[in-house]
Amino acid sequence: MPVSTHISTNNLEIMKIINPATEEIIEDVPEDTLESISEKFELLKDGQALWAAVALEERIACIARFHALLDEEKDELAKTLTSEMGKPLQQSYNEINGARGRIKYFIDNSAKYLAEEWVTTEGATKEKIVYEPLGVIANISAWNYPFLVGVNVIIPALIGGNAVFYKPSEYSTLTGLHIFRLLKKAGVPENCFQTAIGKGNVGEALLQLPLNGYFFTGSYRTGKYIAEKVAPKLVPCQLELGGKDPLYVMDDIENIDNVAAAALEGVVYNNGQSCCAVERIYVQEKIYDQFVNSYVEQVKKMVVGDPMQPATEIGPLSRKEQMEFLISQINDAEDKGATVLAGGNMLNRDGYFIEPTVLVNVSHQMKIMTEESFGPVVGIQKVKDDAEAIELMQDTEYGLTAAVYSKNYERAEAIMKQVNTGTVYWNCCDRVSAGLPWSGRKHSGLGSTLSYQGIRAFVQPKAYHIRG
């Protein structure tokens, strides 16, 4: 089972926050107990109706103050995120700025999409739609982008009048506590936003509560477990899960070096720990050798090291066990005939470091091409034409994103229309926009965040038939 069903009610458990770059303990944080979780839930139940009664404009004003505080305290926030999660410091700043951009979208657009809608205004019976909050919802969040995936749920949920029980990942706990602190400072009452601190057993406790919705970001395995566990409650359950996202390079591209650089960034950004990271690359045979040579040359120039240093491009993995997992994928590929052209090893130093890795002579008999990696590793496979590319791109249980690089949009669009993913890219990759829905298909999840659909995901419609 992905999570434990036991929570200690007698002894307070202490969670050690470890710096993945040094393996040193940053801080000891007490975990929530069954009793404290129950107390927080009662607080949220009592506060939700009061928060929903606050004018929408005032709720948005609180979020606007939170938006400003993220900028005011960005230095501390970025350093905390890098120290506990391992992403290069500039990327932590980028994440905070990106989160502020998404929050600005919600600030600017929520009133429009939450306003009551008159459907029929003439005749004996008038009709309208009103959007009401779900109630008290759980946000079981992820560690790889704690600000970005957090605000996708927290902000529209609060604006919509919900109370939020937020469980940050144990690998980004300190960042989660910063989010709680700044929301409180912005004026969001404690009785409509609370944190559940701990590991999987604390998440399990949230599944036991009679909540009005569950919003999870993480692995397919845990997402499936959550969906099955809460299904009898018949409440919304939205899942933002992983991917095995393909990138296809057509033979008509004009600058191979630029495309190789874009693909490389899509693979290794955030130390390769992105649900929409490029995880497999297909290149048409006419330009395959040139592309691989350029990609490998650029990989070998990347700086791996202390994420606090400005020159570092790749930091440590966030979780120690992920190193062995990636090495096992690489070994499986080599055993089945693949060749490692760069990387392939853990670094002989403190911290959870692995070299950026490139494999060729790969096939879909290898785990590196079919199973989610979540690290700075990739296989590059040669294809003869678009038909073979689309067949391989579709050969997956996941359906998050797919990218096509080509000079010709019509040719690329023909591919994009066929892939069964929530997002497609032409001449870009590993990108999210606040104005577009972020959704997965198949094992990549259920439901949408962002866009107007991500605003309305946290409310429920009520139909009014008015006669008189």
Secondary structure, DSSP 8 states (H G I E B T S, - for coil): --S-S---SSS--EEEEE-TTT--EEEEEE---HHHHHHHHHHHHHHHHHHHHS-HHHHHHHHHHHHHHHHHTHHHHHHHHHHHH---HHHHHHHHHHHHHHHHHHHHHHHHHHS-EEEE-SSSEEEEEEEEE--EEEEE--SSSHHHHHHHHHHHHHHTT-EEEEE--GGGHHHHHHHHHHHHHHT--GGGEEE--SSHHHHHHHHHS--S-EEEES-HHHHHHHHHHHGGG---EEEE----EEEEE-TT-S-HHHHHHHHHHHHHGGGG--TTSEEEEEEEGGGHHHHHHHHHHHHTT--BS-TTSTT-SB---S-HHHHHHHHHHHHHHHHTT-EEEE--SB-SSSSS-B--EEEES--TTSGGGTS---SSEEEEEEESSHHHHHHHHT-SSEESEEEEE-S-HHHHHHHHTTS--SEEEES--S---TTS-EE-EETTEESEESHHHHHHTTEEEEEEEEE-
